[in-house]
Each structure stands twice: as C-alpha cells, then as structure tokens.
C-alpha cells in the first residue's frame, strides 16, 4: 500500500500529552481499539507511544506522549501542520504575528529522526506544531472508524486566522465549499496520485469542485482560539457510551446535515469530537 504523505500546509499528525500516559492508552484503547508501541528506548526521559491498528507504522493513527514541561498548559489533542522546511516556516510564523514556542528541532532517534518539529502559537492564541517529516510521514490510517477524521480551528476571528494560515500554509477558503472550509490547492490531485486514486471519481457527483483539496476548518467561536480534533466512528451513540464506560464525559451531542457528533472530555481533560458520517440526504460518497 502506498504510504500516506502530506504536502506543505496539510495537517498530518495528532498527538496528546496527558499527565498519565498509561491511563490515556487505557482510555483510548477501550474507546477505539488502538494498539500502542513505545518509540523511545528504555531509560529515555519520557515516553512517546504511537497508536495503530496492528502495532506497526503502516497503520499509525496518533501519538500519546509524556508532556514537555512549560508548553501549552492544558491537556489537549495537538494538530501537526506539514511543512517543507520547518526553519523557513517558523521564521514566517514570526513575520505573520505568531509565536514560536520552541525552535525547530529533530525529534526521534539520532541518525534516523522521525522529523523536525517546532511548536507555534498563532496570533489568536491557538497552539499547534509545524512538522517536517522524516521517517514519521504522518497518520497512515484516517477517515475510517476509530481514526483521525479532521482538525478544525475554532477562533473568534476567522478572517484574522486566514490572514495567518493563508500565507504560512497556502490555505484558501472557497465560498463554494462548506462555511470555513480551508483547502490546499492540489491536495486532491496529490491523493489521487498516491494513496487514494479514486478520490475524484468518488466525489464527482456528490461534492462541490475543490472538496478533495479540503484540509481543515476555520470556524467562528466565542471562546479562546484552539484546535478541535475529530475522530471518525461507526456509531456515535455506541462510541459515546464506550467513552463513558471508560471514564470520559459526554459534553453534548448534535445531529447535522452530514454527521452525528458527540463532544467528549477524556478522564484527563482533553476534549475530542466523535463523528459518525450520516448524511441526511443523498451523497454519502462525499466523505474524503
């Protein structure tokens, strides 16, 4: 199977830094059925655990790690944004009014780094990571039940957010797409040429032009700016019940035109969204 690769500007990976890594793997293992593999050698200061379906990088889904002190503050799922050159992108963050919380650095084993990463905070206060891939290309299983589906930026000022992420990542917002949907032109063609050859045919009659290029949402929000991470599930209600049995709290649920969702707080405070693809009308093939 062709590996899933991520061009510049496309969210490529997610991870969580909870106080208790073992408690987090217990919760998400019960919720999604993930398997976990420690990636750092014994005796390393901290842990980085990769969730997958089968314990291999071929089905990598997300990471769970020991927190680095001094960064981000709250427990939350982090979104990684793929860049071609992390040093150049970090410099651009500052030019555009954002903050580089930690400078670009190699992550992973010496001589075979997983990638180069920089922590950033956008001008509205939302933290994320820039990621120049090495051996860790990004999530290899997405948009299927139990995997990462999408990341949305919730912000009090969507126009200001686009003024930052547009020049930084090449994002465009097309009025023909869903409200606030950001796209990276050419991403659909990249998918068609690599690991999703049927994407254009699948979406031809059920999605607006450019939908295959959609990479993130920029959504208006009254609260502080933050990234919201959504996971696909086969059954919203069954997954919400599983989250509660594992110690999570269902904050609210909603039924929309395309999906049935539940917002959940995990036992250590991270908030995530469970999303069951359930279109109200025709067009069920539109999911990317």
C-alpha positions as CSV (number, residue, x, y, z in Angstrom):
1,X,0.0,0.0,0.0
2,X,1.3,3.4,-0.9
3,X,2.2,5.4,2.2
4,X,0.1,8.5,3.0
5,X,2.2,11.6,2.6
6,X,1.3,15.2,3.3
7,X,2.2,18.2,1.2
8,X,3.0,21.6,2.7
9,X,0.1,23.0,4.5
10,X,-1.9,19.9,5.2
11,X,-2.5,18.7,8.8
12,X,-0.5,15.5,9.0
13,X,-0.5,14.1,12.6
14,X,-2.1,14.5,16.0
15,X,-0.8,13.7,19.5
16,X,-1.8,14.0,23.1
17,X,0.4,14.9,26.1
18,X,-1.5,13.7,29.2
19,X,-0.2,13.6,32.8
20,X,-0.6,9.8,32.8
21,X,0.4,8.1,29.5
22,X,-0.8,4.6,30.8
23,X,-4.2,6.0,31.8
24,X,-4.6,7.6,28.4
25,X,-3.7,4.4,26.5
26,X,-6.2,2.5,28.6
27,X,-9.0,5.0,27.7
28,X,-8.3,5.3,24.0
29,X,-7.6,1.6,23.7
30,X,-11.1,0.9,25.1
31,X,-12.7,3.6,23.0
32,X,-11.1,2.9,19.6
33,X,-9.4,-0.4,19.9
34,X,-6.0,1.0,19.3
35,X,-2.7,-0.9,19.9
36,X,0.3,1.0,21.3
37,X,4.0,0.9,20.7
38,X,6.6,2.7,22.7
39,X,9.0,4.5,20.4
40,X,11.7,5.7,22.8
41,X,14.3,3.4,24.3
42,X,14.1,2.2,27.9
43,X,15.6,4.8,30.2
44,X,14.7,7.8,27.9
45,X,13.3,10.8,29.7
46,X,9.7,10.4,29.0
47,X,7.7,8.3,26.6
48,X,6.3,8.6,23.0
49,X,3.7,6.0,22.2
50,X,2.2,5.5,18.8
51,X,-1.3,4.2,18.4
52,X,-2.0,2.0,15.4
53,X,-4.3,-0.9,14.3
54,X,-1.6,-3.6,14.3
55,X,1.4,-2.3,16.2
56,X,3.2,-1.1,13.0
57,X,3.9,2.3,11.5
58,X,2.0,1.1,8.4
59,X,-1.3,1.7,10.3
60,X,-0.1,4.6,12.6
61,X,-3.0,6.7,13.8
62,X,-1.8,9.1,16.5
63,X,0.7,9.6,19.3
64,X,0.4,9.8,23.1
65,X,3.4,11.3,24.9
66,X,4.8,12.4,28.2
67,X,4.3,16.2,28.5
68,X,7.2,18.5,27.9
69,X,7.1,21.0,30.8
70,X,6.5,24.6,30.0
71,X,4.4,24.2,26.9
72,X,0.8,24.6,26.0
73,X,-0.5,24.3,29.6
74,X,-3.8,22.4,29.2
75,X,-4.2,18.8,28.2
76,X,-5.4,18.8,24.6
77,X,-5.0,17.0,21.3
78,X,-2.4,18.7,19.2
79,X,-2.5,19.1,15.4
80,X,0.7,19.0,13.4
81,X,0.9,21.0,10.2
82,X,3.1,19.6,7.4
83,X,5.7,22.0,6.1
84,X,8.5,21.5,3.5
85,X,11.1,23.5,5.5
86,X,10.4,23.9,9.3
87,X,13.1,26.6,9.7
88,X,11.6,28.8,7.0
89,X,8.1,28.2,8.2
90,X,9.0,29.0,11.8
91,X,10.5,32.3,10.6
92,X,7.4,33.0,8.6
93,X,5.2,32.4,11.8
94,X,7.0,35.3,13.5
95,X,6.7,37.6,10.4
96,X,2.9,36.9,10.4
97,X,2.5,37.8,14.1
98,X,2.6,34.4,15.7
99,X,4.9,33.0,18.3
100,X,7.4,30.1,18.1
101,X,7.2,28.5,21.5
102,X,10.1,26.1,20.8
103,X,12.5,26.4,17.9
104,X,12.8,23.7,15.2
105,X,14.5,20.6,16.5
106,X,15.0,17.0,15.3
107,X,12.6,14.5,17.0
108,X,13.3,10.8,17.3
109,X,16.4,8.5,17.3
110,X,19.7,10.2,16.3
111,X,20.6,9.5,12.7
112,X,17.1,8.5,11.8
113,X,14.8,11.3,13.0
114,X,11.1,11.0,12.9
115,X,11.1,14.6,11.7
116,X,11.8,18.2,12.6
117,X,9.2,20.0,14.8
118,X,8.5,23.5,16.1
119,X,5.8,24.5,18.5
120,X,3.9,27.6,17.5
121,X,1.1,29.7,18.7
122,X,-1.0,31.7,16.2
123,X,-1.8,35.4,16.7
124,X,-5.2,34.5,18.2
125,X,-3.6,32.1,20.8
126,X,-4.1,28.7,19.3
127,X,-1.1,26.3,19.8
128,X,-0.1,23.8,17.1
129,X,3.1,22.2,15.7
130,X,4.9,22.5,12.4
131,X,6.2,19.2,11.1
132,X,8.8,18.5,8.5
133,X,8.5,14.8,8.1
134,X,11.4,12.3,8.4
135,X,10.5,8.7,9.0
136,X,7.2,9.7,10.6
137,X,5.3,10.7,7.4
138,X,2.1,11.4,9.3
139,X,-1.1,9.5,10.1
140,X,-1.4,6.4,7.9
141,X,-5.0,5.5,8.6
142,X,-7.5,8.3,8.6
143,X,-11.2,8.9,7.9
144,X,-12.2,5.4,9.0
145,X,-13.9,4.5,12.2
146,X,-11.5,4.8,15.1
147,X,-9.1,7.1,13.4
148,X,-8.5,10.9,13.0
149,X,-11.1,12.5,10.7
150,X,-10.4,16.2,10.7
151,X,-9.0,19.1,12.7
152,X,-10.9,22.4,12.9
153,X,-9.5,25.7,14.1
154,X,-12.1,27.4,16.4
155,X,-11.4,31.1,16.6
156,X,-13.1,34.4,17.5
157,X,-11.7,35.9,14.3
158,X,-11.8,33.6,11.2
159,X,-10.5,36.4,8.9
160,X,-7.5,37.1,11.1
161,X,-6.8,33.3,11.2
162,X,-6.9,33.1,7.4
163,X,-4.6,36.1,7.2
164,X,-2.1,34.0,9.2
165,X,-2.6,30.5,7.9
166,X,-3.1,31.5,4.3
167,X,0.5,32.9,3.7
168,X,2.0,30.4,6.1
169,X,0.5,27.2,4.7
170,X,-1.1,28.2,1.4
171,X,-4.7,27.8,2.7
172,X,-7.6,29.2,0.7
173,X,-11.2,29.5,1.6
174,X,-13.6,28.8,-1.3
175,X,-17.2,30.1,-0.9
176,X,-18.5,27.1,-2.9
177,X,-17.3,24.7,-0.1
178,X,-18.8,24.4,3.4
179,X,-18.5,27.5,5.5
180,X,-15.0,28.0,6.8
181,X,-13.5,25.0,4.9
182,X,-9.9,25.7,4.1
183,X,-8.2,24.0,1.1
184,X,-4.7,23.5,-0.2
185,X,-5.0,23.6,-3.9
186,X,-3.7,20.4,-5.5
187,X,-4.1,18.2,-2.4
188,X,-6.8,16.2,-4.1
189,X,-4.5,15.6,-7.1
190,X,-1.8,14.5,-4.7
191,X,-4.1,12.0,-3.0
192,X,-5.2,10.7,-6.4
193,X,-1.6,10.2,-7.5
194,X,-0.6,8.4,-4.2
195,X,-2.8,6.6,-1.8
196,X,-6.4,7.5,-2.8
197,X,-6.6,7.0,-6.6
198,X,-10.3,7.1,-6.7
199,X,-11.0,10.3,-4.8
200,X,-12.0,12.4,-7.7
201,X,-14.4,9.8,-9.2
202,X,-15.9,9.1,-5.7
203,X,-16.7,12.8,-5.1
204,X,-17.5,13.8,-8.7
205,X,-21.3,13.9,-8.4
206,X,-21.7,14.5,-4.7
207,X,-19.3,17.2,-3.7
208,X,-18.5,20.7,-4.9
209,X,-15.4,21.3,-7.0
210,X,-12.3,21.6,-4.8
211,X,-13.7,19.4,-2.0
212,X,-10.8,16.9,-2.4
213,X,-8.5,19.8,-1.5
214,X,-10.1,20.5,1.9
215,X,-7.7,20.1,4.8
216,X,-9.2,21.9,7.8
217,X,-12.0,24.1,9.1
218,X,-11.8,27.7,10.3
219,X,-14.8,28.0,12.5
220,X,-16.1,31.0,14.4
221,X,-16.0,30.5,18.2
222,X,-16.8,32.8,21.2
223,X,-14.1,31.1,23.4
224,X,-10.3,31.2,23.1
225,X,-8.8,30.1,19.8
226,X,-8.0,26.4,19.8
227,X,-7.7,23.4,17.6
228,X,-10.5,20.9,17.8
229,X,-9.7,17.3,16.8
230,X,-12.4,15.0,15.4
231,X,-12.3,11.2,15.2
232,X,-14.5,9.1,12.9
233,X,-16.7,6.5,14.4
234,X,-19.2,3.9,13.0
235,X,-21.9,4.7,15.6
236,X,-21.9,7.9,17.5
237,X,-24.2,6.7,20.3
238,X,-22.3,3.4,20.9
239,X,-19.0,5.3,20.9
240,X,-20.2,7.9,23.3
241,X,-21.4,5.1,25.6
242,X,-18.0,3.4,25.3
243,X,-16.3,6.7,26.3
244,X,-18.5,7.0,29.4
245,X,-17.7,3.4,30.4
246,X,-14.0,4.2,30.1
247,X,-14.3,7.2,32.3
248,X,-15.0,10.0,29.9
249,X,-17.8,12.6,30.0
250,X,-20.1,13.4,27.0
251,X,-20.4,17.2,27.0
252,X,-23.0,17.4,24.2
253,X,-24.3,15.7,21.1
254,X,-25.7,17.0,17.8
255,X,-27.1,15.8,14.5
256,X,-26.1,17.8,11.4
257,X,-26.6,17.6,7.7
258,X,-23.7,15.3,7.2
259,X,-22.8,13.8,10.6
260,X,-23.9,12.8,14.1
261,X,-21.4,14.1,16.6
262,X,-20.6,13.9,20.3
263,X,-18.1,16.1,22.1
264,X,-16.3,14.1,24.8
265,X,-13.9,15.1,27.6
266,X,-11.5,12.2,28.4
267,X,-10.6,11.4,32.0
268,X,-7.5,13.7,32.0
269,X,-9.3,16.7,30.5
270,X,-8.7,16.5,26.7
271,X,-11.7,17.3,24.6
272,X,-12.4,15.4,21.3
273,X,-15.2,15.0,18.9
274,X,-16.7,11.7,17.8
275,X,-18.3,11.9,14.3
276,X,-20.5,9.4,12.6
277,X,-20.8,10.1,8.9
278,X,-24.6,10.1,8.4
279,X,-25.8,12.4,5.6
280,X,-29.4,13.4,5.8
281,X,-29.9,13.2,2.0
282,X,-28.1,11.6,-0.9
283,X,-24.4,12.0,-1.4
284,X,-22.9,9.5,1.1
285,X,-19.8,9.1,-1.1
286,X,-18.7,12.7,-0.4
287,X,-16.6,11.8,2.6
288,X,-12.9,12.2,1.8
